[in-house]
């Protein structure tokens, strides 16, 4: 059952990297700015300004594709040291109000302000104060979602971007969730959304009409998660201290792919390794183990791993060993999911057991 007395805020900075670049370089303001790799090479968009988003550009898009959509966009290499420094400023503001802060990334975090340091009874008032202080200290805007659990608070922060503040009370939750497009629900990516739509499920109201048994038939254990979330049920607490054990990226394929189609398999794994590398750089972490994840067409899961004597960040190192792991598997069979994960993490030469800054996640 919901916890109507719990007060959760989700803060999400608006176009964080790009906004910092526009703040620090006034000539970029009002222009389509893309933070990421060179479009003349195999670069990837880390984030982009709202001016660039109007052209359909989004994070994780190949820089070459972004350039085709907006040839006059300004590409800027990321400055992660600067982003981490700003993140630390924002983190301190959060901790001025509560120690129950759970960072998700450099630019977002959950806060439990049920019992806050200033004894402010209204979580909405706390969120408004935090947004104002972030702007005063960094000249950056943030969007906030306020609700009684983490799932709905995160949905709410995305509801009126940029510079938004959305409050969803227990009384409003049912109508709010029923009105959402299915792709807004946590865990619903492109492939899952297509499967839902094949079954006539387009909104939260459609999702709510399905029994838990039917959802489990369609999505296994995730079916129960969808069943709970569309009913506004999320018992997770805000966890201020977390031990990061791994960093990974995976993709469910639109169609099963034969491992014998080696070039396409490597292309997908290269893309995943690039994303893992970018996450490691953002987190200022290195890894010693690389894991290849395969889910076969019959839904059976296989993992293969290699542990290196020296810690690494570079995708080239990952791909070298992923190729060896693929060779061990052999060319037979069809896969529906590919994934790359790294573990045995180290931060600046020390084990990654730390109080996180604002980029410690999924």
C-alpha positions in Angstrom: 0.0 0.0 0.0 1.2 3.6 -0.6 2.8 5.6 2.2 0.7 8.8 2.1 2.8 10.3 4.9 6.1 9.9 3.1 7.5 13.0 1.2 9.8 12.3 -1.7 11.4 14.8 -4.1 13.1 13.9 -7.3 15.4 16.7 -8.6 16.5 16.5 -12.3 18.8 19.2 -13.7 17.7 20.6 -17.1 20.1 19.6 -20.0 22.8 19.6 -17.4 26.0 19.4 -19.4 24.7 21.7 -22.2 23.4 24.2 -19.7 26.8 24.4 -18.0 28.4 25.0 -21.4 25.9 27.7 -22.2 26.4 29.3 -18.8 30.2 29.4 -19.2 30.2 30.5 -22.8 27.6 33.2 -23.4 27.9 32.9 -27.2 26.3 29.5 -27.0 23.1 30.7 -25.3 20.0 30.2 -27.4 21.8 28.0 -29.8 21.6 24.2 -30.5 24.5 22.9 -28.4 25.5 19.2 -28.4 27.9 17.9 -25.8 29.5 14.8 -27.1 31.9 13.3 -29.6 33.0 14.6 -33.0 30.4 14.0 -35.7 33.2 13.2 -38.1 34.3 10.3 -36.0 32.3 7.6 -34.1 31.1 10.1 -31.5 28.0 9.9 -29.4 25.7 12.6 -28.0 26.1 12.8 -24.2 23.4 15.5 -23.9 22.1 18.5 -25.8 20.5 21.9 -25.2 16.7 22.3 -25.6 17.3 24.2 -28.8 18.9 21.1 -30.2 16.2 18.8 -28.9 13.7 20.5 -31.2 15.5 18.8 -34.1 14.8 15.3 -32.5 18.3 15.0 -31.1 18.7 13.1 -27.8 21.4 11.5 -25.6 23.1 8.3 -26.9 22.4 9.3 -30.5 25.4 8.9 -32.8 26.9 12.4 -33.3 26.8 11.9 -37.1 23.0 11.4 -37.0 22.7 14.5 -34.8 24.7 16.5 -37.3 22.5 15.4 -40.2 19.4 16.5 -38.2 20.9 19.8 -37.3 24.0 20.8 -39.4 24.3 24.2 -37.7 24.5 22.6 -34.2 27.6 23.4 -32.1 29.4 20.3 -30.9 31.3 20.7 -27.6 33.6 18.1 -26.0 32.5 17.1 -22.5 34.3 18.6 -19.4 33.5 16.0 -16.8 35.7 17.6 -14.1 33.6 20.8 -14.4 30.3 18.8 -14.3 31.4 16.9 -11.2 32.4 20.1 -9.5 28.9 21.7 -10.2 27.4 18.4 -9.0 29.2 18.7 -5.7 27.7 22.2 -5.2 24.2 20.8 -5.9 24.8 17.9 -3.6 25.7 20.2 -0.7 22.4 22.1 -1.2 20.5 18.8 -1.0 22.3 17.8 2.2 21.5 21.2 3.8 17.9 19.9 3.9 18.2 16.1 4.5 20.8 13.4 4.8 18.5 11.0 2.9 19.8 11.8 -0.5 20.1 9.1 -3.2 22.1 10.2 -6.2 21.1 8.7 -9.6 23.5 10.6 -11.8 25.5 13.8 -11.9 22.2 15.6 -12.6 19.5 13.9 -10.6 18.8 12.6 -7.1 16.0 11.5 -4.8 15.5 13.2 -1.5 13.3 12.0 1.4 12.2 15.2 3.2 9.6 13.7 5.4 11.7 14.8 8.4 13.9 17.5 7.1 16.5 19.6 8.9 14.4 22.8 8.8 11.2 21.1 9.9 9.4 22.5 6.9 6.0 20.7 6.7 5.5 21.2 3.0 7.7 19.1 0.6 6.5 21.4 -2.2 8.0 24.4 -0.3 11.3 22.4 0.2 11.4 21.6 -3.5 10.8 25.3 -4.5 13.5 26.4 -2.1 16.0 23.9 -3.5 15.3 24.9 -7.0 15.8 28.6 -6.1 19.1 27.9 -4.3 20.4 25.8 -7.2 19.8 28.7 -9.5 21.4 31.2 -7.1 24.5 29.1 -6.7 25.0 27.7 -10.2 22.8 29.9 -12.6 21.2 26.5 -13.7 17.6 25.4 -13.6 16.3 22.2 -12.3 12.9 20.4 -12.5 11.4 18.8 -9.4 8.8 16.1 -8.8 7.1 15.7 -5.4 5.1 12.7 -4.3 4.8 9.9 -1.8 7.1 7.5 -3.5 10.2 7.4 -5.8 8.5 6.1 -8.9 5.9 8.8 -9.1 8.3 11.6 -8.0 10.6 10.7 -10.9 7.7 10.8 -13.3 6.5 14.1 -11.9 9.9 15.8 -12.4 9.8 15.0 -16.1 6.3 16.2 -16.5 6.9 20.0 -17.0 10.5 20.4 -18.1 12.4 22.7 -18.1 12.3 24.5 -14.7 9.2 22.6 -13.7 7.7 21.7 -10.3 5.0 19.0 -10.3 3.3 17.7 -7.2 1.4 14.4 -7.3 -0.6 13.6 -4.1 -1.9 10.1 -3.2 -5.4 11.3 -4.3 -4.1 12.5 -7.7 -1.8 9.5 -8.4 -4.4 7.1 -10.0 -5.6 9.7 -12.6 -2.1 10.8 -13.3 -0.8 7.3 -13.9 -3.8 6.3 -16.0 -3.2 9.2 -18.3 0.5 8.5 -19.0 1.6 7.1 -22.4 2.9 3.5 -21.8 6.5 4.4 -22.8 6.7 6.8 -19.8 6.6 3.8 -17.3 9.9 2.7 -15.8 11.3 -0.3 -17.7 9.4 0.3 -20.9 11.8 0.9 -23.7 11.2 0.9 -27.4 11.0 -2.9 -27.7 8.7 -3.3 -24.6 6.5 -0.4 -25.8 6.0 -2.1 -29.1 5.0 -5.3 -27.4 2.5 -3.5 -25.2 1.1 -1.7 -28.3 0.7 -5.0 -30.1 -1.7 -6.0 -27.3 -3.6 -2.7 -27.5 -1.9 -1.2 -24.4 -1.1 2.4 -25.1 -1.7 4.2 -21.7 -1.5 3.6 -18.0 -5.3 3.0 -18.0 -4.9 0.2 -20.6 -2.0 -1.2 -18.5 -4.2 -1.1 -15.4 -6.8 -3.3 -17.1 -4.4 -6.3 -17.3 -4.2 -8.8 -14.4 -0.9 -9.5 -12.8 -1.0 -13.0 -14.2 -1.4 -11.7 -17.7 1.4 -9.3 -17.3 3.7 -12.0 -16.0 2.8 -14.1 -19.0 3.9 -11.3 -21.3 6.9 -9.9 -19.3 7.9 -12.5 -16.7 9.1 -10.9 -13.4 8.8 -7.4 -14.9 5.1 -8.0 -15.2 4.6 -7.8 -11.5 6.6 -4.5 -11.4 4.4 -3.0 -14.1 1.3 -4.2 -12.2 2.5 -2.4 -9.0 3.7 0.7 -10.6 0.5 1.5 -12.5 -1.3 1.3 -9.1 1.2 3.8 -7.6 2.9 1.2 -5.4 6.6 1.6 -4.8 8.0 0.6 -1.4 11.6 1.5 -2.2 13.2 3.8 0.4 15.7 6.6 -0.4 19.1 5.0 0.0 21.9 7.6 0.7 24.8 5.2 0.8 25.3 2.7 -2.1 28.1 0.4 -3.1 28.4 0.4 -6.8 29.4 -3.1 -8.0 29.1 -2.7 -11.7 28.4 -0.5 -14.7 26.6 -2.0 -17.7 24.5 -1.4 -20.8 22.3 -3.8 -22.7 19.8 -3.7 -25.5 16.9 -5.9 -26.4 16.9 -6.4 -30.2 13.8 -5.7 -32.3 14.4 -9.1 -34.0 16.5 -12.1 -32.9 20.0 -11.9 -34.4 22.1 -14.8 -35.5 25.6 -14.8 -33.8 26.9 -15.8 -37.2 26.1 -12.3 -38.3 29.4 -11.3 -36.7 29.7 -7.8 -38.1 26.3 -6.7 -36.8 26.9 -8.3 -33.4 30.2 -6.5 -33.0 28.6 -3.2 -34.1 26.0 -3.5 -31.4 28.6 -4.5 -28.7 30.8 -1.6 -29.8 28.0 0.8 -29.2 27.3 -0.7 -25.8 31.0 -0.6 -24.9 31.1 3.1 -25.8 28.3 3.8 -23.5 29.9 1.9 -20.7 33.2 3.8 -21.3 31.3 7.1 -21.1 29.7 6.1 -17.9 33.0 5.1 -16.3 34.5 8.4 -17.3 31.5 10.3 -15.8 31.8 8.3 -12.6 35.6 8.6 -12.6 35.9 4.8 -12.2 37.9 2.0 -13.7 37.1 -1.7 -13.9 39.0 -5.0 -13.9 36.4 -7.4 -15.1 34.4 -7.3 -18.4 31.2 -9.4 -18.8 29.5 -10.3 -22.1 25.7 -10.9 -21.6 23.6 -12.9 -24.1 19.9 -13.8 -23.9 19.1 -16.5 -26.4 15.9 -16.6 -28.5 14.5 -19.1 -26.0 15.0 -16.5 -23.2 17.9 -18.5 -21.6 20.6 -16.2 -20.2 24.3 -16.7 -20.7 27.2 -14.6 -19.3 30.9 -14.9 -20.0 33.6 -12.8 -18.2 37.3 -12.0 -18.3 39.3 -10.4 -15.4 42.3 -8.3 -16.3 45.4 -7.7 -14.2 45.2 -3.9 -14.8 42.1 -1.7 -14.4 40.7 -0.1 -17.5 38.2 2.4 -18.8 38.7 2.3 -22.6 36.1 0.6 -24.9 39.0 -0.8 -26.9 40.1 -2.9 -24.0 36.6 -4.1 -23.4 36.1 -5.0 -27.1 39.3 -7.0 -27.3 38.1 -9.3 -24.5 34.5 -9.3 -25.6 35.7 -10.7 -28.9 37.6 -13.4 -27.1 34.5 -14.2 -25.1 32.3 -14.3 -28.2 34.8 -16.8 -29.8 34.3 -19.0 -26.7 30.6 -19.0 -27.3 30.9 -19.9 -31.0 28.8 -18.7 -33.9 25.7 -20.9 -33.3 22.4 -19.7 -32.1 20.2 -16.6 -32.2 20.2 -13.8 -29.5 17.4 -11.4 -28.5 19.6 -9.4 -26.0 23.2 -8.3 -25.9 24.9 -6.6 -23.0 28.3 -5.4 -21.8 29.0 -5.0 -18.1 32.2 -4.1 -16.2 32.8 -4.9 -12.5 35.5 -4.9 -9.8 35.4 -1.1 -9.9 38.0 1.3 -8.6 37.8 5.0 -8.0 41.2 6.8 -8.3 43.0 3.6 -7.3 40.7 2.8 -4.4 37.7 0.3 -4.2 34.4 1.9 -5.3 32.8 1.9 -1.8 32.0 5.6 -1.2 29.4 8.1 -0.5 28.4 9.0 -4.1 28.4 12.3 -5.8 25.6 13.1 -8.1 26.3 10.5 -10.7 26.1 7.1 -9.1 23.7 4.8 -10.6 21.5 2.5 -13.8 
